[in-house]
Amino acid sequence: MARVAVIGGGIGGLGTALMLGRRGHEVTLFEQDARQAGDDLNHDFLHWDRPRVPHAVQPHSFLAPVRTVLNADAPDVYADLLARGAREYHDFDWFGERPPHRAGDEDLVTLRMRRIVLEAALASAVRREPTVEVRRGRRVSALIVEEGHPARVTGVRVGARTHRTDLVVDAAGRRSPVPGWLVAAGCRPPVVDSHRAGIAYLCRWYRLRADGPRDPGRVRPGSAAAFALAGVFPSDNDTFAVNVVLSTGDPSRSALIDPTVFEAAARSFPACAAWLDLDPEPQSAVLAMAGLDNRWTALTDDAGPVVTGLVNAGDSLIHTNPTLGHGAALALRAAQYLGAHADEVAADPMGYHAWTTRTLRPLFDAQVTADRANEQRLAESSPLSDRRAAALAACAFEDPVVMRARAQVRHLVRTPEEAYGTEEVDRHVTAWLAARPDFEPQLDGPTRDQWDALTSATAGAGRPA
């Protein structure tokens, strides 16, 4: 069994520590934040100052791998999530009647919850593991590196003390200091592939009133304009978030921080209007997030691993713009792999590096491609032009065969080429188009003139959040 140090106590770090501990490895998790998700999740969610985790208060979509990994390796954690208010949503729930079951359909489930619910359940499970020690409020300041070809990490330094290990897992997130420590120790630098995402997010959290309406009706969760995307994220315990996505260069961004402006603008999208018409109670200010990139950090290059005794996971390995909701799913998949192969990885990390390249890297590349297209479209206010792609998206909400393919792509079960490239899907989309000869791609959001009128007319008229 390996002695493992995990740097970072977010979803990636907690998940990795849990998977390792449950296989008997001796794990020490170091997290510099002394605070952790407690019993009052509603208070912690909005009042825990977490400058290193700006996405913690943004809405999340927890895709199928979160559920499948936990059910396979930590079913008690999954049960805890449901007990804390997380809700399952199957993509076929859109239809009044589900289609005949096919193998794999049971996994096409989103977990609807705030990020802090998952963190709390993981933290609680980690505390119960006898082979895992959590040291909160303890910041790792350096790696212990022994010379060699390549060099080997043999532990971490915390203050004036050293902690010896067989393996160190960097789960310190998108701002991990580990690459800098490796260079300072004389190692070859990690290979970083970074792409700036020129997209900004604004959201506001609401709670349904106990004595008020609760059903928005059969409304799609997302809407789009040529220059903006908007959607609703139903979550745990009667909470939901309204989310608006713009180009970082959009002149209306600053006006949307005003809650009145934000809500007026959000109502111009059908998805948001249906939920806001339920008269929910606002729970937060308008929360903004930008300055994002897609970043892949490889601890191997053409010459092999830049160091042994160290691997990265979670956002330290693959950090993506959250449009497609990959973060937690990929972090737990990496945690699951490390838990099952820790001894092998400690001896030689190349198997893990090969697995991440084969399994996770294609999803990173897909996110980069999608972001470039979205960024350009939003910045240029470009209308939809691909009739077949628009038909595929529209048809999914009427045809279970196409919805299944859409869900398989969304939940990382199959690639778009695999899911959409079948004769069956092609036949169904072709028939759908043939029945609608006048179909043209359309957006259901406001025009630019309508948007500008909304954001300028209500600017300055907002009430305090």
ABEGO torsion letter per residue (X at the ends): XBBBBBBEABAAAAAAAAAAAAAGBBBBBBBABABBBBABAAAAAAABBBAABAAAABBBBBBAAAAAAAAAABAAAAAAAAAAGBBBBBAAAABABBBBBBBGAAABBBBBBBAAAAAAAAAAAAAABAABBBBBGBBBABBBBBBEOBBBBAEBBBEABBBBBABBBBAAEAABAAAAAAAAAGBBBBBBBBBBBBBBBBBBBBBBBAABBABAEBBBABBBBAABBBBBBBBBGGBBBBBBBBBAABAAAAAAABAAAAAAAAAABAAAAAAAAAGBBBABBBBBBBGBBBBBBBABBAAEBABBGBBBBEAAABBBBAAAGAAAAAAAAAAAAAAAAAAAAAABAAAAAAAAAAAAAAAAAAAAAAAAAAAAAAAAGBBBABAAAAAAAAAAAABAAAAAAAAAAAAGABBAAAAAABAAAAAAAAAAAAABAABBBBBABBBAAAAAAAAAAABGABBBX
